[in-house]
Amino acid sequence: MKAGDKILIVMAAGSGSRMGAALPKQFLDLGGKPVLRRTIEVFLSAAPDIRVVTVLPKERVETWKEYCLSADFHCPQLLVEGGFTRFHSVRNALERVPDGAIVAIHDGVRPLVSPGLVKEMFSEMSSRRVRALIPVLPSIDTLKLIDKRKGPDGQDILTASDGEIDRSRVYRAQTPQMFLSEDIKEAYSQAFDTSFTDDASVAAKKGIPLSFCEGERYNIKLTTKEDLEIARMIISSSRR
């Protein structure tokens, strides 16, 4: 890899326990291909010259190599083992990234992001008008502040909390989140903090200014079986 590259760090080191499947969710079938392959192919379509860093569980690295060979998935990738947390996994990947590049960090289980959004974001980052670009969507649900406590029988009891939430100011962050490589590498030199919920929060704590763009309704993170079924219906209807 070299300065000036577009680099994808695709985060696929999770165990996917909430999916309840035998395989981690990034390797489950989605329209005849593993979820992870579909995710990477979106970026290859949007930016054919992109360099790919795939972060995997240590025990799945050989499995993924074997799949790529057997399925003729010809995508040169730098494979990196995941760390103790997502934060440490991203840090591991960034150690292999040069300065002067544009880095897109994306969840491996968000396969429905469009090539169009990826292209638009890279174009904005290439202009150097912004240093970090985060796709967001406004919340469409009514939001409540709720307190949870244990009842006498040990069951959870949900009660309304004081305060109101102004829905017009609440947005959901998505990925890919894009950064100048020297910025995000410096941000990840910080000590781990439990307040880090995504890459944008890591960058913000380091003082890197964040810019935002409109995300996509179907750019969902596949977390549950229901999410996977929705993705399969979308893939089937769009013949992707």
Backbone as numpy.savetxt, mean C-alpha at the origin, in Angstrom:
# Nx Ny Nz CAx CAy CAz Cx Cy Cz
19.79 -0.25 -9.59 18.95 0.94 -9.59 19.83 2.18 -9.59
19.28 3.27 -10.15 20.08 4.48 -10.25 19.20 5.70 -10.05
19.85 6.85 -9.85 19.12 8.11 -9.71 18.29 8.36 -10.96
17.11 8.94 -10.76 16.21 9.21 -11.86 15.20 8.11 -12.12
15.38 6.95 -11.47 14.45 5.84 -11.64 13.10 6.13 -11.01
12.09 5.51 -11.57 10.82 5.34 -10.88 10.89 3.97 -10.19
10.61 3.95 -8.92 10.76 2.72 -8.16 9.45 2.40 -7.44
9.01 1.16 -7.58 7.86 0.66 -6.83 8.36 -0.21 -5.69
7.99 0.15 -4.47 8.16 -0.75 -3.33 6.78 -1.33 -3.05
6.62 -2.60 -3.34 5.32 -3.24 -3.17 5.37 -4.07 -1.88
4.50 -3.70 -0.96 4.52 -4.27 0.38 3.65 -5.53 0.40
4.31 -6.68 0.51 3.60 -7.96 0.48 4.16 -8.91 1.53
4.51 -8.33 2.70 5.13 -9.13 3.74 4.16 -9.56 4.82
2.87 -9.22 4.67 1.91 -9.54 5.71 1.49 -11.00 5.70
0.93 -11.42 6.82 0.47 -12.81 6.94 -0.97 -12.98 6.49
-1.74 -11.87 6.45 -3.12 -11.95 5.98 -4.02 -12.80 6.86
-3.81 -12.76 8.17 -4.56 -13.65 9.07 -6.05 -13.37 9.06
-6.43 -12.11 8.83 -7.85 -11.77 8.85 -8.62 -12.35 7.66
-7.89 -12.74 6.63 -8.54 -13.35 5.47 -8.97 -14.79 5.80
-8.29 -15.43 6.73 -8.66 -16.78 7.13 -8.39 -17.83 6.08
-7.40 -17.59 5.20 -7.08 -18.54 4.14 -5.77 -19.25 4.46
-5.53 -20.36 3.76 -4.30 -21.12 3.97 -3.08 -20.35 3.51
-3.24 -19.57 2.44 -2.16 -18.75 1.92 -2.33 -17.30 2.36
-1.24 -16.54 2.52 -1.38 -15.09 2.71 -2.14 -14.49 1.54
-2.91 -13.44 1.81 -3.86 -12.91 0.82 -3.19 -12.41 -0.46
-1.92 -11.98 -0.38 -1.25 -11.48 -1.57 -0.99 -12.57 -2.60
-1.10 -13.84 -2.18 -0.87 -14.96 -3.09 -2.16 -15.65 -3.52
-3.30 -15.18 -3.05 -4.57 -15.80 -3.41 -4.93 -15.48 -4.86
-5.73 -16.34 -5.45 -6.11 -16.17 -6.85 -7.12 -15.04 -7.02
-6.86 -14.21 -8.02 -7.78 -13.13 -8.38 -7.89 -13.12 -9.90
-8.95 -13.76 -10.41 -9.14 -13.81 -11.85 -8.05 -14.54 -12.57
-7.53 -15.62 -11.98 -6.53 -16.43 -12.65 -5.08 -16.06 -12.38
-4.87 -15.02 -11.57 -3.52 -14.60 -11.22 -3.46 -14.30 -9.73
-2.28 -14.45 -9.11 -2.17 -14.04 -7.71 -2.41 -12.54 -7.56
-2.98 -12.17 -6.45 -3.23 -10.75 -6.17 -1.97 -9.92 -6.37
-0.85 -10.40 -5.86 0.41 -9.64 -5.95 0.82 -9.40 -7.39
0.68 -10.40 -8.24 1.03 -10.21 -9.65 0.15 -9.14 -10.28
-1.14 -9.19 -10.02 -2.04 -8.17 -10.58 -1.63 -6.77 -10.13
-1.24 -6.65 -8.87 -0.83 -5.34 -8.35 0.40 -4.84 -9.09
1.40 -5.68 -9.23 2.62 -5.26 -9.91 2.35 -4.92 -11.37
1.48 -5.68 -12.03 1.20 -5.45 -13.44 0.57 -4.08 -13.69
-0.18 -3.57 -12.74 -0.73 -2.22 -12.89 0.40 -1.21 -13.06
1.42 -1.32 -12.24 2.53 -0.37 -12.28 3.38 -0.57 -13.54
3.54 -1.81 -13.96 4.27 -2.06 -15.20 3.54 -1.47 -16.40
2.21 -1.51 -16.37 1.41 -0.92 -17.43 1.54 0.61 -17.43
1.54 1.19 -16.23 1.60 2.66 -16.12 2.99 3.20 -16.40
4.01 2.46 -16.00 5.39 2.92 -16.14 6.27 1.72 -16.48
6.36 1.36 -17.77 7.09 0.14 -18.17 8.54 0.09 -17.71
9.13 1.27 -17.46 10.53 1.30 -17.05 10.70 1.28 -15.53
9.62 1.06 -14.80 9.69 1.10 -13.34 10.55 -0.04 -12.80
11.25 0.24 -11.73 12.05 -0.78 -11.03 11.23 -1.26 -9.83
11.16 -2.56 -9.64 10.27 -3.13 -8.63 11.08 -3.74 -7.49
10.72 -3.34 -6.28 11.25 -3.94 -5.05 10.07 -4.61 -4.36
10.10 -5.93 -4.26 8.99 -6.68 -3.68 9.39 -7.15 -2.28
8.60 -6.74 -1.29 8.90 -7.09 0.10 7.99 -8.25 0.50
8.61 -9.36 0.90 7.89 -10.60 1.14 8.23 -11.18 2.52
7.34 -12.03 3.04 7.73 -12.79 4.23 8.92 -13.68 3.89
9.84 -13.83 4.81 11.05 -14.62 4.55 10.72 -16.00 4.01
9.68 -16.62 4.59 9.36 -18.00 4.22 8.64 -18.09 2.86
8.33 -16.95 2.25 7.62 -16.98 0.96 8.49 -16.51 -0.20
9.72 -16.14 0.06 10.58 -15.62 -1.02 10.79 -16.68 -2.10
11.15 -17.90 -1.71 11.38 -18.94 -2.71 10.09 -19.33 -3.43
8.98 -19.32 -2.69 7.68 -19.61 -3.31 7.38 -18.64 -4.43
7.64 -17.34 -4.18 7.36 -16.32 -5.19 8.31 -16.46 -6.37
9.57 -16.75 -6.11 10.52 -16.96 -7.20 10.05 -18.10 -8.10
9.64 -19.19 -7.47 9.20 -20.36 -8.23 7.95 -20.04 -9.04
7.03 -19.26 -8.46 5.82 -18.89 -9.22 6.20 -18.07 -10.45
7.03 -17.06 -10.27 7.39 -16.18 -11.39 8.03 -16.96 -12.52
8.85 -17.95 -12.18 9.49 -18.78 -13.20 8.48 -19.69 -13.89
7.65 -20.34 -13.10 6.73 -21.32 -13.68 5.61 -20.65 -14.47
5.24 -19.43 -14.09 4.14 -18.74 -14.77 4.62 -17.76 -15.83
5.94 -17.75 -16.09 6.51 -16.82 -17.08 6.15 -15.37 -16.78
6.20 -15.01 -15.51 5.97 -13.62 -15.11 7.33 -12.92 -15.16
7.59 -12.31 -16.31 8.90 -11.73 -16.58 8.96 -10.30 -16.06
9.17 -10.16 -14.79 9.31 -8.85 -14.16 10.54 -8.88 -13.28
11.64 -8.26 -13.72 12.81 -8.21 -12.85 12.45 -7.54 -11.53
12.74 -8.21 -10.44 12.39 -7.69 -9.12 13.56 -7.87 -8.17
13.71 -6.91 -7.29 14.61 -7.06 -6.16 13.75 -7.53 -5.00
14.02 -8.73 -4.49 13.22 -9.30 -3.42 13.88 -8.99 -2.08
13.05 -8.46 -1.17 13.53 -8.04 0.15 12.67 -8.73 1.21
13.31 -9.21 2.26 12.55 -9.84 3.34 11.92 -8.77 4.24
10.69 -9.04 4.67 10.00 -8.13 5.55 10.61 -8.10 6.94
10.27 -7.05 7.68 10.77 -6.88 9.04 9.71 -7.18 10.08
9.98 -6.76 11.30 9.10 -7.04 12.43 7.74 -6.37 12.27
7.72 -5.15 11.72 6.50 -4.41 11.44 6.57 -3.89 10.01
5.46 -3.31 9.54 5.48 -2.71 8.20 6.55 -1.63 8.12
6.68 -0.84 9.17 7.70 0.21 9.22 9.08 -0.38 8.93
9.40 -1.46 9.61 10.72 -2.05 9.43 10.86 -2.71 8.04
9.75 -3.19 7.50 9.78 -3.75 6.14 10.08 -2.68 5.11
9.42 -1.52 5.24 9.69 -0.42 4.31 11.15 0.03 4.45
11.60 0.13 5.67 12.99 0.54 5.90 13.95 -0.42 5.21
13.70 -1.72 5.32 14.54 -2.71 4.64 14.60 -2.45 3.14
13.44 -2.15 2.55 13.39 -1.91 1.10 14.12 -0.63 0.72
13.97 0.41 1.53 14.58 1.70 1.21 16.10 1.65 1.26
16.65 0.69 1.96 18.10 0.53 1.98 18.65 0.19 0.60
17.78 -0.26 -0.29 18.21 -0.66 -1.64 17.86 0.39 -2.70
17.42 1.56 -2.24 16.94 2.60 -3.16 17.93 3.76 -3.19
18.30 4.25 -4.39 19.25 5.37 -4.47 18.57 6.71 -4.25
19.36 7.73 -3.98 18.84 9.10 -3.98 18.50 9.50 -5.41
17.68 10.52 -5.52 17.34 11.06 -6.84 16.26 10.30 -7.58
15.65 9.32 -6.93 14.58 8.54 -7.55 13.23 8.99 -7.01
12.16 8.58 -7.70 10.80 8.76 -7.21 10.32 7.39 -6.75
9.87 7.32 -5.51 9.49 6.05 -4.91 7.99 6.00 -4.68
7.35 4.97 -5.21 5.94 4.70 -4.93 5.88 3.52 -3.97
5.29 3.73 -2.81 5.12 2.64 -1.84 3.65 2.23 -1.87
3.41 0.96 -2.19 2.04 0.51 -2.45 1.78 -0.81 -1.75
0.55 -0.95 -1.24 0.13 -2.21 -0.63 -0.01 -3.27 -1.71
0.62 -4.41 -1.51 0.52 -5.50 -2.48 -0.88 -6.03 -2.65
-1.76 -5.76 -1.68 -3.13 -6.24 -1.76 -4.10 -5.12 -2.12
-3.62 -4.16 -2.89 -4.49 -3.15 -3.54 -4.33 -3.32 -5.06
-4.87 -4.39 -5.63 -4.64 -4.67 -7.05 -5.54 -3.89 -8.00
-6.50 -3.15 -7.47 -7.48 -2.49 -8.34 -7.17 -1.02 -8.60
-6.04 -0.54 -8.10 -5.64 0.82 -8.46 -5.48 0.89 -9.98
-5.82 2.02 -10.57 -5.77 2.12 -12.03 -4.41 2.61 -12.52
-3.99 2.16 -13.71 -2.76 2.71 -14.30 -2.85 4.22 -14.48
-4.06 4.73 -14.74 -4.23 6.17 -14.92 -3.83 6.97 -13.69
-4.25 6.51 -12.51 -3.88 7.21 -11.28 -2.38 7.15 -11.07
-1.79 6.00 -11.31 -0.35 5.85 -11.14 0.40 6.80 -12.07
-0.02 6.87 -13.34 0.63 7.77 -14.29 0.52 9.23 -13.85
-0.69 9.63 -13.43 -0.90 11.02 -13.01 -0.03 11.37 -11.82
0.08 10.45 -10.88 0.88 10.73 -9.70 2.37 10.82 -10.03
2.86 9.92 -10.87 4.27 10.00 -11.27 4.53 11.30 -12.04
3.59 11.71 -12.86 3.76 12.96 -13.62 3.87 14.16 -12.67
3.03 14.18 -11.66 3.08 15.28 -10.70 4.39 15.25 -9.91
4.82 14.06 -9.51 6.08 13.97 -8.77 7.28 14.34 -9.65
7.23 13.99 -10.93 8.33 14.28 -11.84 8.51 15.78 -12.05
7.42 16.53 -11.89 7.49 17.97 -12.07 8.26 18.65 -10.94
8.45 17.93 -9.85 9.15 18.43 -8.66 8.41 19.60 -8.01
7.10 19.71 -8.31 6.30 20.73 -7.62 5.94 20.27 -6.22
5.95 18.98 -6.00 5.61 18.43 -4.70 6.69 17.44 -4.27
6.78 17.21 -2.97 7.79 16.28 -2.43 7.17 14.97 -1.96
5.88 14.98 -1.74 5.18 13.76 -1.33 3.74 13.88 -1.79
3.20 12.79 -2.35 1.86 12.84 -2.92 1.07 11.63 -2.43
-0.09 11.94 -1.81 -0.90 10.91 -1.15 -2.30 10.92 -1.74
-2.82 9.80 -2.26 -4.20 9.75 -2.74 -5.17 9.59 -1.56
-6.23 10.38 -1.59 -7.21 10.34 -0.50 -8.62 10.38 -1.08
-9.57 9.86 -0.29 -10.98 9.92 -0.65 -11.77 10.47 0.53
-12.77 11.33 0.25 -13.60 11.83 1.36 -14.44 10.71 1.96
-14.67 10.80 3.25 -15.53 9.82 3.90 -16.97 10.05 3.46
-17.67 8.96 3.11 -19.07 9.09 2.69 -20.03 8.63 3.79
-19.49 8.17 4.90 -20.33 7.66 5.99 -20.47 8.72 7.09
-21.57 8.65 7.80 -21.70 9.43 9.02 -20.78 8.83 10.08
-20.03 9.68 10.75 -19.02 9.22 11.69 -19.47 9.46 13.13
-19.18 8.51 13.98 -19.53 8.59 15.39 -18.29 8.36 16.25
-18.21 9.09 17.37 -17.20 8.81 18.38 -17.81 7.84 19.38
-17.19 6.68 19.52 -17.74 5.61 20.36 -16.70 5.16 21.39
-17.16 4.98 22.63 -16.32 4.39 23.66 -16.71 2.93 23.85
-15.72 2.08 24.09 -15.98 0.66 24.32 -15.54 0.29 25.73
-16.41 -0.38 26.44 -16.05 -0.85 27.78 -16.62 -2.25 27.98
-16.13 -2.93 28.99 -16.60 -4.26 29.31 -17.80 -4.19 30.25
-18.83 -4.95 29.95 -19.98 -5.05 30.83 -19.74 -6.07 31.92
-20.69 -6.19 32.86 -20.54 -7.15 33.96 -20.35 -8.59 33.49
-20.89 -8.90 32.31 -20.76 -10.26 31.79 -19.52 -10.45 30.92
-18.70 -9.41 30.85 -17.49 -9.51 30.06 -17.65 -9.13 28.60
-18.89 -8.87 28.18 -19.14 -8.50 26.80 -18.85 -7.01 26.58
-18.44 -6.67 25.34 -18.18 -5.27 25.01 -19.49 -4.48 24.95
-19.46 -3.29 25.49 -20.59 -2.37 25.42 -20.12 -1.10 24.71
-20.83 -0.71 23.68 -20.49 0.49 22.91 -21.41 1.62 23.33
-20.83 2.75 23.68 -21.63 3.91 24.09 -21.12 5.15 23.37
-22.04 6.10 23.15 -21.67 7.33 22.46 -20.72 8.16 23.32
-19.72 8.74 22.68 -18.76 9.61 23.35 -19.11 11.06 23.06
-18.59 11.95 23.89 -18.82 13.37 23.65 -18.05 13.81 22.41
-18.60 14.83 21.76 -17.90 15.39 20.62 -18.51 14.97 19.30
-18.33 15.83 18.30 -18.82 15.58 16.96 -17.66 15.55 15.98
-17.81 14.82 14.91 -16.80 14.76 13.86 -17.35 15.45 12.62
-16.59 16.40 12.11 -16.97 17.10 10.88 -16.57 16.23 9.70
-17.55 15.53 9.13 -17.26 14.57 8.06 -16.60 15.23 6.85
-16.89 16.51 6.63 -16.35 17.19 5.45 -14.83 17.30 5.50
-14.26 17.12 6.68 -12.81 17.23 6.82 -12.11 15.88 6.96
-12.88 14.81 6.89 -12.30 13.47 7.09 -12.09 12.78 5.74
-10.87 12.37 5.50 -10.51 11.67 4.26 -9.80 10.37 4.60
-9.95 9.40 3.73 -9.28 8.11 3.87 -8.05 8.07 2.97
-6.92 7.76 3.55 -5.68 7.69 2.77 -5.57 6.33 2.09
-5.04 6.34 0.87 -4.82 5.13 0.11 -3.33 5.03 -0.24
-2.99 4.02 -0.98 -1.67 3.93 -1.62 -1.92 3.75 -3.12
-0.94 4.06 -4.00 0.45 4.32 -3.69 0.66 5.70 -3.06
1.62 5.78 -2.17 2.08 7.05 -1.63 3.47 7.28 -2.21
3.66 8.45 -2.82 4.90 8.70 -3.57 5.74 9.77 -2.90
7.07 9.57 -2.98 8.01 10.44 -2.31 9.29 10.57 -3.15
10.03 11.64 -2.91 11.40 11.70 -3.39 12.22 10.78 -2.51
13.07 9.99 -3.12 13.72 8.92 -2.36 14.56 9.44 -1.20
15.25 10.56 -1.40 16.09 11.06 -0.31 15.24 11.50 0.88
14.03 12.02 0.59 13.12 12.43 1.68 12.63 11.24 2.48
12.11 10.24 1.79 11.49 9.13 2.51 12.55 8.26 3.19
13.75 8.19 2.64 14.82 7.47 3.32 15.21 8.18 4.62
15.26 9.50 4.57 15.56 10.24 5.80 14.45 10.06 6.82
13.20 10.08 6.35 12.07 9.90 7.27 12.14 8.55 7.97
12.51 7.51 7.23 12.57 6.18 7.81 13.84 5.93 8.61
14.69 6.95 8.73 15.83 6.84 9.64 15.41 7.12 11.08
14.17 7.61 11.26 13.65 7.86 12.59 13.41 6.55 13.34
13.34 6.65 14.64 12.97 5.48 15.45 11.50 5.16 15.22
11.17 3.89 15.32 9.78 3.45 15.15 8.89 4.09 16.21
7.69 4.46 15.79 6.70 5.07 16.68 5.35 4.42 16.38
4.61 4.10 17.41 3.31 3.45 17.19 2.31 4.37 16.50
2.61 5.66 16.42 1.71 6.59 15.72 1.87 6.51 14.21
2.87 5.76 13.74 3.08 5.63 12.30 2.06 4.63 11.74
1.06 5.14 11.05 0.03 4.27 10.49 0.20 4.07 8.99
0.97 4.92 8.35 1.28 4.76 6.93 2.56 5.53 6.64
2.99 5.51 5.40 4.24 6.18 5.04 4.11 7.69 5.17
2.92 8.22 4.90 2.70 9.65 5.01 2.91 10.13 6.44
2.47 9.32 7.42 2.65 9.73 8.81 4.12 9.73 9.21
4.90 8.83 8.64 6.34 8.81 8.90 6.97 10.07 8.30
6.59 10.39 7.07 7.15 11.57 6.40 6.75 12.85 7.13
5.50 12.94 7.56 5.01 14.14 8.23 5.77 14.41 9.51
6.07 13.36 10.28 6.80 13.57 11.53 8.20 14.11 11.28
8.76 13.81 10.13 10.08 14.31 9.77 10.01 15.72 9.19
8.79 16.25 9.03 8.63 17.60 8.50 8.56 17.70 7.00
8.39 16.59 6.32 8.26 16.61 4.85 6.85 17.06 4.50
6.70 18.10 3.70 5.35 18.58 3.36 4.61 17.58 2.48
3.36 17.33 2.83 2.53 16.38 2.09 1.59 17.11 1.15
1.44 16.59 -0.04 0.42 17.05 -0.98 -0.53 15.88 -1.22
-1.75 16.22 -1.67 -2.78 15.20 -1.79 -3.44 15.27 -3.16
-3.93 14.11 -3.61 -4.69 14.04 -4.84 -5.89 13.13 -4.61
-6.84 13.19 -5.53 -8.04 12.38 -5.37 -7.73 10.91 -5.65
-8.12 10.05 -4.72 -7.93 8.63 -4.89 -9.05 8.00 -5.70
-9.21 6.69 -5.57 -10.20 5.96 -6.37 -11.06 5.07 -5.48
-12.34 5.05 -5.79 -13.30 4.32 -4.98 -12.96 2.82 -4.90
-12.52 2.24 -6.01 -12.28 0.80 -6.03 -10.85 0.41 -5.68
-10.05 1.38 -5.30 -8.68 1.08 -4.88 -8.71 0.59 -3.43
-9.35 -0.55 -3.24 -9.57 -1.06 -1.89 -8.42 -1.99 -1.48
-8.19 -2.04 -0.20 -7.21 -2.97 0.35 -7.92 -4.27 0.70
-7.46 -5.37 0.14 -8.12 -6.65 0.36 -7.72 -7.18 1.74
-8.67 -7.12 2.65 -8.40 -7.50 4.03 -9.23 -8.71 4.45
-10.47 -8.78 3.99 -11.38 -9.84 4.40 -11.81 -10.66 3.17
-12.48 -11.79 3.44 -13.01 -12.60 2.35 -13.99 -11.81 1.49
-14.76 -10.93 2.14 -15.73 -10.12 1.39 -15.02 -9.17 0.43
-13.90 -8.60 0.86 -13.12 -7.73 -0.02 -12.66 -8.50 -1.26
-12.19 -9.72 -1.04 -11.71 -10.53 -2.15 -12.83 -10.85 -3.12
-14.01 -11.15 -2.62 -15.14 -11.44 -3.49 -15.53 -10.21 -4.30
-15.50 -9.03 -3.67 -15.79 -7.79 -4.40 -14.77 -7.59 -5.51
-13.49 -7.80 -5.20 -12.44 -7.64 -6.21 -12.64 -8.62 -7.36
-13.03 -9.85 -7.06 -13.26 -10.83 -8.12 -14.41 -10.42 -9.02
-15.46 -9.85 -8.45 -16.56 -9.36 -9.27 -16.14 -8.21 -10.16
-15.33 -7.30 -9.62 -14.85 -6.17 -10.41 -13.96 -6.64 -11.55
-13.04 -7.56 -11.23 -12.16 -8.11 -12.27 -12.97 -8.80 -13.35
-13.96 -9.60 -12.93 -14.78 -10.33 -13.88 -15.57 -9.40 -14.78
-16.13 -8.34 -14.20 -16.98 -7.43 -14.98 -16.16 -6.56 -15.92
-14.91 -6.30 -15.55 -14.07 -5.41 -16.38 -13.16 -6.20 -17.31
-13.12 -7.55 -17.13 -12.25 -8.44 -17.92 -10.79 -7.98 -17.86
-10.34 -7.58 -16.69 -8.96 -7.12 -16.52 -8.01 -8.31 -16.47
